[in-house]
Amino acid sequence: MFALVDCNNFYASCERLFQPKLRKVPIVVLSNNDGCVIARSNESKALGIKMGALAYENEVLFKENGVRVFSSNYTLYGDISSRVMATLNEFTPSMEVYSIDEAFLDLSNMAGVDLNLYTQEIKDTVLHNIGIPTCVGAAPSKTLSKSANHFAKKMTANGSFCIDSEEKREMVLRWQPVDDVWGIGRQYAIWLMANNVNTAWELANANKEWIRQKMGVVGVRLVNELNGISCIPIEEVPPSKKEICTSRSFSHNLTDKDEIRQSVATHITRCAEKLRKQGTAAGAIHVFLHTNRFRDLPQYYGALTIPLLTATNLTDELLHYGMIAFERAYKEGYSYKKSGAIVQDIVPANQIQQSLFSNNPNREKGAAIMKALDGINGRMGKDTIRYGAAGYSKKWRLRADMISPRYTTNLNEILKVKI
């Protein structure tokens, strides 16, 4: 058995967690640069506010209905997520963190345990310990647990549902539209509905050979999962990324070369941190920058990839080659809207192929410095220590006019209680 635990309206719930007065108040959270809606409370959904709705087009709607608008606060959301996952980990010997607000729990080998009560206990404990509401769906396969979770969220009063019988499986799958099934993309959904497969139940009972011809073995696996045959195991350790990209759109167009350079250096620094976190190194670095294609201005897209003689995750090495790429990609006379860095050809850090022509004989010393730097920044806060190339200019950074405090990770922004 598997359980999928999904936090309800996670970003909005995080904002409400530290401001109880916002209970029952409509909340929306905006994307980077306060562009569009990426999270909504139930009250906002009831007002008809859509995901992806542009903030500036809905200012009147927000004001007339008392909608509280927040800039995205990923530092806060990430920390609350880690606390939720730590609590969930206490309920299972094996867990897969699927996203910032979802996790699969392995509930196998729990003979004698009433899973209906157990899933409710999971919900109650997360709410009590962290303050975040959740929905829980349990079933014999991961795909079915996703379906059970959707059913729990929309069709039950307590937000918990366990598919522990054939009758319950049929009920949920007959209720679920085929385009709502985990793993069914838009094109497959259109094809299935064109062939009169409109529900998850009809997909579960479709001819497997017919499914294989159109959807391959992945489609057959999905059908098996809907029939309660587990084909997708828990991934306790997520696979290392083959490519890491860090990029941001500027809050306004930039023409200052130094500011754009600092943004690229910051992106490279983040890529290096992610490489070290997953125990890998990169064999190439790609830098790009471009103008705003939606503005009636001269357009330019500049990019360059530099292969490295020896794969590395040392920030100073990646900055060295990244800055060379930036100088070649940058062109004067344009107003830039976005920059980014991508590290490629990623390999495990313990399998780096050394080069006779490598110009850094002090890799062990460099690795020790990176470990110390990551440790300090981890304890004291991001960018407590940073490379000078990243600078301190705030002009290129994200617009976040309505961001809430980082209550749990910054001592200067800790919640103050008046007695």
N, C-alpha and C positions, 0 to 999 in steps of 0.2 A: 504493500500500500504506500501511496505517496500523498503528501498534503502540499497544496500550494497556498502560502500565506501572502496576501496582497494588502498593503496599507491603503486605506481609503483616502482618496484625494490628497496624496501624501504631502505635496508642497504646501497646500492650503492648511492641512492639519498641523504641519510644523509651525506655521505662522500663528495659528490659533492656540497652540500649546502654551505659549508664553503670554498670551493676551486673552484670558478667559472671557473678557467682555465681548469678544468677537464671535462667541457662540451664537448661532442662528443668524449671524450677519453675513451677507454675500461677500466672498473673497475671490479675487483672481490674482494669479502670479504671472508676471510678464517674462518674456524671453530676454536674451542678451540685448543690451541697449534699449530696453523697455519697448520692444517692437510689437510683439503680439502675445496673445493669451496662450499660456502653456499649461496652466492648471486652474481648476475651478472647484469651489465648494459646491455642495448640493444646491444651496440657495442660488448660486450664480447660474447653475445649469437650469434651474427652474425659471430663471429670467430669460432664457433663450440665448445666453452668451455661448458662442461656439468656440471650440478649440481652434487656435490659429487666427482668431479675430484680431484685427489691427487695433491697437490701443487708441490711437488718435481718432479713429472713426467711431469709437464707442464712448468717448469722454462724456457726452451728454447722458447716455444711458447709465453709465457708472454713477454720475452725480445725482441723477434723479432717483435712483434706487438705493443710494447709500452703499454702493459697492466699495469695499476696501481694496485698494490696488497696491500690490507689492512688487518691487523689483526682485528678480530671482537671487536667492542667497544660498549658493551651492555649498558654502562652507558649513552653514547651519544644517542644511538638509543632509549632507554627507555624514556629519557627526551623529545626528539623530538616527540615521539609517544604521550606522555601526552599532548603536545601542540596541536597536530593534533586533538586528541579526544576532548579537550576543545573547539576547534573551531567547530567541528562537533556537539557538544552538543547544540550549539546555534541555530541549524536548526530543532530541534525536541524536543517534550516533553518527549520522551522515546528513550533510546539508549542502545544497547548492544555492549560492547567492545568484539569483537570476538577473536582478536589476537593482537599482537603488531602493526600490520599494516592494520587491518580490523575492520570495525564496521557496525552493522545493525542499521538503523534509521527507526523509526516508522513515516510514512508519512500519517497516517490515519487522518480523520477529517480535511482535507485541501481542502474543497470545494471551487471551484473557482480559485484554484492555478494551473497554467500550470506546471505540473511536469517535462516536458521536459526542460523548462527554469529554474525550481527550481534546478534540479540536476546539470545543467550546472553552476548555481550560487554557488552551494556547491563546485564544482571543482575549480572554479575561486577564491573563497574566501580562501580555504586552500592553494592554490598556492601563493596567494598574502600575506596572513598572516604568513605562515610558510615557504613557498618555496619548498614544497614537491608536486610533481605531483601525481594525483590520477585518478582512473577510477570509474565511478558510474553507477550502474545498478539498476533500479527500477521496481517493479512488485508486483502483488497482494499477493505473498507468499515469504518466505525467500529463499526457494530453487530456485524459478523462478528468484529472484533478483540476486542470484549467477550466474545463467545462463545468465541473462542480462548483468552482469558485465563482464563475459568472452567474450561475444559478443562485448561489447563496447571496450574492450581492444584490440581485434584482428581485428575487422571488421569496426570500425568507425574512422573518422578522429579526432573527438573532445573528444573521450574517455567517452562518456555518452550515455546511451540508456535506454529508458523507455518502458516497455511492458504494453501498455495501450489499446491494442485492441487484438482481437482474431487472426487477421492476423499477428501481430507482434509476438505473442506467438508461433504460428505455424512456422513462419520463423526461430526464434531462436532455437526452439527445433529440427527442421529438420536439422539445421546446426550443432548442438552440438552432438558429439559422446557420446554414453552411458557411456563410462568409464570416461568421464569428468564431469558427473553429481555429484553434492554435495551429499555425503552419499553413493555413490556406490564404494565399495572397489574392490580390484583386483579380488577376487574370484567370487563375484557376477557379475562383468563385464565379466569374462570369461564364466560364465554360461549363462548370457543373450545373449552374442554374439553367443554362440554355439546354441542357440535357435532362431537365426535370429532377435534378438532385438539389433540393432546396433546404433540407435540414441535415443536421449531423447524423440523425438516425438513418436517413436515406443513404448518406455517404458510407456509414458503417456497414450497410447491407448491400453496397454496390459490388458488381463483379470485379474481382481483384485483377483479372487479366486485362479488363477494359481500363481500369485505373492505372495499371502498370504501363500500358501503351502510351498514355498521355502524361502521367505524372511520375513514371519511373518507380524505382524501388522505394523512394522517399514517400510516394503516395501510398504504396502498399503498406509500408510501415505505419503510416498515419491511420489507415483503416484498421490495422491490427490493434493499434493503441486505443481506438474508439471502441473496439470490442473487448477491451480489458486485458489485452495481451501486452505486457510491458516490453517495449523495444528500445526505449531511450533511458539509459541509466543516469543516476545522479552524477554530476560532475563536481566533485568536491573542490578540485583545483582547476580553475578556468584555464583553457589553453592560452599559451603566450600569444600575443598579437604579432602578426607578421609585418605589420606596418603601423607606425604611430604618428598621428597628425595632431598638431596643436595650432589653432588659428583663431583669429578674432576679427570681426568688423569693427572699425573705429566708430566712435560716437559721432564724428564729423569728418569730412574729407581733410586729409593731411598733405601738406607740401613740404614740410620740414624734414630733411633727410635724416637728421640725428634722431628725431622722434620715431620715425619709421624703423630706423636701425635698432633702436632700443626695443621696439615691439618684437622684431624678429629675434633678437637676442633672448628676450623673455620666453618666446615660444620654444626656442632651442633648449633653454634651461629646463622647461617643463618636460620636453621630450626625453632629455637625459634622466630626469628624475623618474619618469615612468619606466624607462629601460632598466634602471637599477632596481626599481621596486619589483619587477617581474624577473629579475636575474638574467637579463639579456644584454646584448650589445648590437650596435648597428654598423653595417658595412657601407652605408651611403647616406648622405643627407641632401634633402631637396628643400629649397627655399623658393617661395613665390610671393608676389604682391600684385595687386591689380586695382584699377580705378572702379568707379561706380557705374555700371552699365546702364543704370536707370536714370542717369543724369545726362543732360545735353552738354557734355564736355568731351574733350579729346580722350580717347580710350587707349588703354595700354594694359597688357598682361605680361609680366616678366617672371621668369622662372629658370632655375638652374639646378641640376643634380651633380653632386661631386662624389664619386666613388672614393672610399677610404682604403689605404693600403692595408690597414689592420682594423678590424671591427673594434668599436669602443663604446663605452657608456660614460666616459669622463666628460664632464661639462666643458672644461677648458678646451679639450680637443675638438669637440663638436662645435663650440663657438668659433674656434679658429677657422675651420673649413666653412662653417655657415656664414661667417662674415665675408669670406672670399666670394661665396655664391651670391650674397646680397649685393656686393659692390658690382658684380657683373650683371645682375638682374635689374638693378635699379636704373631708372632713366629720369633725368631732370625734366622739369616742365609739365609734370602731371599732378593731378590731385588724387591721392590714393585713398581707397576705402577699406582695404583689407590686406593683411599680411599673414603668413603662416610658415610653418616648418614641418617637414615630414622626414622621419628617420626610417630607412628601408634596409632590405637585406639583413633582417634581424636573425641572430643566432644566439644560442645559450652562451652566457658569459664564461662558462668553464670549457667551452669548445672553440675559443677564438684561435684562428689560424694566424700565427705570427708571421711577419714579413721581415726579410733581411734588410729592407730599406725603411723600416719604421724609424721615425725620428723622435720617439719618446721612450728612452731606456728606463724611465722611472714610473712604470705603470703600477707597481705595488704601492709606491708612495702616493701616487695619484688616487688609487682606490681607497687608501686609508683616509686621505683628505675628504673624498666624497662621502665616506661613511660618517666622518665627524660632522660634515656640513649637513647631511640629511638628518642626523640625530638632533643637532641643534635646532634646525628648522622644524623638525617634528615636534619637539618639546616646546619651543618658544613661539612658534607660528611661522607660516610661510613667508619667505623672503626676509627673515630676521638677518640672515647672512646671504648676500647675493653678489653676483659678479658685476663689476662696474659697467660692463657693456650693456647690461639691462637698464641702467640709469634709474632715475626717480621721477621722470616726467609722467604726469597724470593725464596729459592732453590726449594721448592715444587710447587710454584705457576705456573700459566699458562705461556707458552711461547707466547709472543706477540711482535715480533720483529718489526712489521710494523703498530703498533697501532697509530691512530690519536689522537690529544689532546681531552680532555673532555671540549669542548669549552663552554658549557652552564652550567656546574655544578661545575667547579673548578676554583677559581679565579687565581690560578697560571698558568692555561692553557687557559685563556680567549683569544679570537682572538685579535691580535694586528693589527691596521690599520696604515699604513704609508701615510702621507699627503705630 
